[in-house]
Amino acid sequence: MPDPATLAGQLDLDCLDPAPAAIDRLKARLPAGARWIASPLLRARRTAEALGAAGLTTDSRLMEQHFGDWQGRSFAALEAAGDPHLGPFWSDPAHAAPPGGESFAELCARVAAAVAALSEGGDIVAVAHAGTIRAALADALELPPARALGFEVAPLSLTRLDRFATEEGPVWRVGCVNTESP
């Protein structure tokens, strides 16, 4: 696992083995009988497996933001190297894409399509990445992408979104965001 300051993005890195007690606390808060869906990246699949995922499927739309040429590097290293794309990125981090990558706004669109398709027909447990969860929150709360970047999402935390179908379209309730297991 790289330094936490490294932009992992869609690199297929393993996860740190979570403490069994933390896994048990999180498992106790998950709905029984839910469908399990994960990002296909190893760190998400291994986390889902540690949580006891039954019948796990993967969906590439749940992958983290693609940081293109910046994946595996830190912002400090990019700045030290004088990367000319950093200025435009910091001017609009929600809409500017790293070279060869995707913007957070593009991630939001990808995740919104996944959430619309996956949220039909009962409870799901989705094991994904911080950017993916921020994008799902943007969709549920109808936030512009730049506002959703303000959410902090810690590893092995729980965010709960409840979708209710209405004649006017889905209505969302946010049960919790970035809640650590008690």
N, C-alpha and C positions, 0 to 999 in steps of 0.2 A: 504494500500500500504506500503510495507516495505521501509526501508532506501534505498536510491539510491545505496549505496555501496553493498547491498545484491545481491547475484546471484539469480535472479528470475528464469531464465531458463524457464522450462516448467511448473512451478507452475501456477495454474490457478487463478491468482490474478486479482482483479479489477483495473481499471485505475483511475487516478485522473480526476475529471470532468474538461475538458479543458474550457478555457474562451470562451464564445460565439463569441467574436470578432475574436479570433484566428481561430476558426472553420470556420467562414464566410470567412476569408481571404484565408484559404486553399481551401475551396470549390470552390472559384472563379477561382482557378488555375487548377482544375481537368477537364478532358475531358468530355463533355456531351455525354450521350449515351454509356458510357463504361460499360463493365461487371465488377462487384464488387466481389472480392475474398478476403478473410481474413484468417488469422490463426484462428483456432478454439478456441484459448485461449481467455478468457473473455475480457482482456484488449484490444485486437485487434478488437473483435466483437463490443464492446461498442464504440470504436473510429469510426469504420466504420458506425455504426448507427448514431452517432452524426454528421457525415459528410453527412448523408442523403443517405446512400447506398440503391440502388434499386435492389431487387432481389439478395441479398447477398448470396453467397455460401462460404463454408469454405474448406480449403485444409490443411491437417495435415502436408504436406511437407513444409508449410510456417511457422511452429512453430519455436520458438527460439531454440538455441542450448540446448541440454539436459545436465545439469551440474551434473546429478547423485546425489551422496551423498552430494555434495556441495550446492545443491539448498536450498535457504532460509538462507544461511550463507554468510558472507563476507570473502574476502581474509585475512583481518586483524584477524578475529576470527579463521580462519583455521591456520594461522601462529602462533597465540597465543596458539593454541591447539597442535602445533607441528605436523601437518598433514604431513606424510612422502611422500605423493604424490605431494606436492607443488613443490619441487625441480625439478623433472622430467618435471612437467607441465611448469614451467618457463623457462626451458632449450629449450623447443619446444612447445610454446603455440598453434601453429596451428595444430600440429599432435598428441600431447599427450591428452588423454581423462581423464577427472576427473573419479574417481572410480564410476562405475555404469552409466557413462554418455557417451557422444559422443565427438569426437574431432571436432574442427572447420573445418578441412578438410572433415570430414564426413558430417557435415552440408552443406559445399559447394557442395558436390556431390548430396545431397538430394535436395537442392534448384535448382541446375542446371537442374536436371530432371524435377522439377516442372515448371521452367521457359520455358524449351523447349516445354512442353506439353501445358502450359497455354497461351503462346504468339502467338499462331496461331489464326488468325481470328479477328483482330481488337483490339481496345484499351481495356486495363484492368486497373483497379485501384486495387492494392494489398495493403492491410493494414496488415503490418507485424511488425517485431521486428528488433532491431539494428543488431543483428547477421545475420538475414535473408537478410537484405539489403546489408550488407557487402559481404555476399556470392553471391548475385546476381551481385554485382559490380565485384567480382572476375571472375565470369563467363563471363560477358559482356566484360571486359577488358583483359581477358585471363591472369589474375594475379595469381601467386601462393598464396595459402591461407595465408601464413605469411605476405605477402604484403597487403592483403585486411584488415587485422586486424588494419591497420593504419588509416582507415577511421573512423571519428567520426560521429555518427548518433544520432541526438537529437530527443526527443519525438516530435511528431506532426510537423515533418519537411518533405519536399518533395524531393524525389529522382526520376528523370525521366530517363528512359531507353527506347530508341526507337530501335526496331528490324526491320531490312530490310532483306527480303528473297532474296538470290542470288543463282545462279547455284552452286557456290562454298560452299554455306552454309550461315548461318545468319551473318549479319554485324550489329554491334551495334553502336549507337550514345548515348553518355551520355549528356542529356540536362541539368541536374543539380544534385548536390549531397548535401544533408543535408541543403537545402534551407529553411529558415524560411519564412513564409508568410509575404509579405510586409505590 
